[in-house]
């Protein structure tokens, strides 16, 4: 396993870490404000939006975990390092968010059956403030990314989380305006349904991805048959078997395989060529290839 990040990439990740910490601090503080405002105003939509912000906190925290663990070297006891901690954290986070969403859906149904009077002005004020906070966080996460290729996947995920939360804040603003002008309190419950299902939709994908990684399933972006054919296309490669591709953590895939080469093949040259194909075509940089040389029959040997 290669050591941690190189110096150039480590510098970039350090800058990203500082920006994520700023966004995380602002998000946590405002999430607490939303929870208090939701309890005081009896707005379920505002509470649902606070639950949505919890997904932002989870994504930002996972981003920090990924950056921190990526810098830790492997040990004799942990030959892959601590990369899987990110996946375990993601699995737990996704599971809890699904539970929160189900609670919001049940509560919203109860609100539809027995609507409660809601103080629309405080809800509207907090929702507008939340939208401003989200726009500010989006600006922090997107600044100074001059090279698209150098953006962190965690940073992109965090940006999308904040963007979706901004949309949720817009939903709360709309429901509070409906309540203010038309006194239709069920609007709060309907917006809560929308936010909860939106959270479940995104969280379910995260839960599925984490489960697939923990089960060491093949990464969705890797076509095993295409991978095999690409290796067979290398000169002197006769057959490929025992192919395994799995994900160590997000953005870091590993692969192992056995390849049978012809009798007179230059094993080192074949291995070098196969390794380059895997790196350039499939972005597989951590590979273990076992070379097996074909046995010659009498005619071939003579």
N, C-alpha and C positions, 0 to 999 in steps of 0.2 A: 504494500500500500504506500502510495506516495506520501511524503510528509505534508504538512499543512499548506496553506496558501503561499504562493510566491510573494515576494516583497511588493511588486507592482499591484497585484490583485488584492493583497492585504491592505494596502493604502486605500484602495477604492472601497473595499468592504468596511474599513474603519470609518470613512466618511458617511457611508450609507447607514452604519450603525448609529452614528450621532443623530442623523436625521430621523431615523425610526424612533429613537428614544424621545426626541422632542414631540413627535406626533403621538406616541404612546402616552406620554404625560398629559398632553392636552385632551386626548380622547378619554382617558380614565377619569380625569377631573370633570369633564362635561357629562360623562355617563352617570356619575354620582349626582350631579345637578338634575339630570333628567329623571332619575329614579325618585328623588325627593319631590320634584315638581309633579310627577305622575301620581304619587301617593296623595299629595295635598289636593290636586285638582281632580282626582279620581278618573284620570284619562288612561284607558287601557292602550290606546294607540301610542301615547307617549311612552308608556312602559314597554310596549313592543319595540319601539324605536330604540329604547335603552338596551333591550335584548339584542337588537341588531348591532348596536355599538359594541356589545360584548364579542360579536364575531370579529369586529375590527381589532379589539384588544387581543383576541386569540391569534389572529393572523400576524399582527405586529410582534407579538411575543414569540411566535414561532420563527419569524424572521430573525429576531435577535438570537434565539437559540441556535438557528442554523449557522449564523455567522460566527457565533462563539465556539460551537462544537467543531466547525470546519477548521478552526485554527489549532485545535488540540491534536497532538501527534498520536499515532497508534502505539499501543503497548503490547507486551507479550501476552497479557491476559485479554486484551481487547484489540485483536489484530486489525479490525476494521475501524478502530477508534470508537467514538461515541455517536456516530452519525444516526443510528437508529432511534436515539432519544427524541429527535425531531418528529419521527413518525409516530412514536408512542404518544407524545404530547398532542400531536394532531388528531390521533384517534380518540383520545379522551376528550379533547376540546369539541370535536364534532359530535360525539355521543351526548355530551352535556347540552350542546346547542339544540340538538333534536328534541331533547327532553324539555328545554325551555320553550321551544316552538309549540310543542304539543300542549303545554300548560297555557300558553297564550291563546291557542285555538279553542280550548275548552272554556276558558274565561270569556272569550269573545262570544261564544255561543250562548253562554249564560247572560251576557249583556244584551244580546239580541232579544232574549226572552223577557228580561227584566231590565230595561234601559235605566241608567242612572244619569242624573243631571250633572253636566260637566262644565267646569269653569273654562270657557273657551279662550278668554284673553290670556291667562297665564300659559295655557298650552300653546297658543299661537306664538307668544313671545319666546318661549323656550325653543320651539321648533325653528323659528327664524334664526335664533342665535345658533342653534345646532347646524343649520345650513351654512352659516358663515364660518363656523368652526371647521366643518367638513371641507369647504372650499380652501380654507387656509392650510389644512393638512395636505390636501391634494397638491397645493402649490409647493409645499415643503418637499414632498416626495418626488415631484417631477422636475425640480430645479437641477441645473448643472449636468443633465444627462445628454452630453453632446454626442456621445457615441452610443447608438442604440444597442450595439452588440455587447457593450460593457454593462448594461443594466442587469441588476440582480433579478432573478425570477421571484425571489421573496419580495423585492421592492415592487415589482409589477403586481403581484398578488395583493399586497397591502394597498396599492393605489386603487385597484378595482374594488376592494372592500370599502374604502372610504367613498368611492364614487357611488356605489350601491346604497351606502348609508345616506348620502346626500339625497338620493331619489326617495328614500324612506322619509326623510325630513320633509320633503316636498309633499308627500302623501299626508303627513300629520298636519301640515299647514292647510291643505285643502279641506281635511275633515273638520278642523277647528273653525274655518271660515263658514263651512256649511252649518255647523252648530250655531255659530254666532248669528248668522242671518236667517236661518230657517228653523232653528231649535230642533233639528232632527238628530237626536243623540245616537241613533243607531249607526251614523256615519263613522263614529269612533270605532265601533266593533268591526265594521266592514274593512276599514283601513288596517285594523289589527290582523284580520284574516290575511289580507294581502301581504303584509310584512312577514307574518309567521310562515306562510307558504313560500315566500321568497327566500327566507333563511333556510328552510328545509331543503329547497331545491339545490342551493349552493352547497349546503353542509353535507347532503347525501353524497354528492360527487366527491367531496373531500374524504368522507368516511369510506367510500368504495376504493378510492386511491390508496388510502392508508392500509386498508385490509389487504389489497392486492400486493402491496409492498411487503407487509408482514408475512404473507403467505408465500413470498418469493415468486410471485407470478411474473410472467413475461411483461415487460413494459408495453403499454398500448401502441407506442410509436415504433416498435421494432417488429418487422415482418420476418419471422423465423425462416420461412421458405426463401425469401429474397436474400436473407443473410447467408443461408446455406449455398444458394446458387452463386452468390458473389465470391464465396470462398472457393467453390469448385471451378470458377473461371480463372483462378490463379494457375499459371503453368506448373505442371508436375503434381498437382493435387488430384488424387484419384477418387477419394471419397471423404465425406465428413460425417461424423456421428457423435453421439453424446453431447449435443449442443444444449447449453443452459445459459439463459440470459435473465438477470434479475436486477432489481434496484436496491442499492444500499441505502440511499436517501434521495430526496428529490434533487434531480439534476446530476446524480452520480450512479451510472449503471455499470454492471460488471458482466463478464461473459467468460465461459469456459467451453472448450470443445476438443475433440480428438480429430486429427486429420491424417489420412493415409497418403503418403507420397510415393512416387515411383522409385525404382531401385537406384537409379543414378542421380536422383535429385540432390541439389545442394540444399540441405535442410535449413541452414541459417538464412539463405536467400529466400526460401519459401516462407519461412516464419516471419521474416522482415516484411515481405510483400503482403502477407495475410494481415499482419498487424496494422499496416498502413491503410489497407482497405477498410478494416473495422473502425479505425479512427476517423478517416476522412468521410466515409459513406454513412456510418451509423453512429458516429460520435461515441464509440466504445473505447475508452482510454485505459480501462482496467481489465485486461484480458489474460487468460491462462490457456495456452495452446499446447497440447501434447502431440508431438510428432511421432508417427508410426511409419516405419519404412516397409514397403511391400517386399515379400520374399520372392526370390527369383526361381523359376523352374529350370529344368536342364537346358532347354533351348535358349532361354534368355541368358543364362550364365555362360553358355558356350559362345 
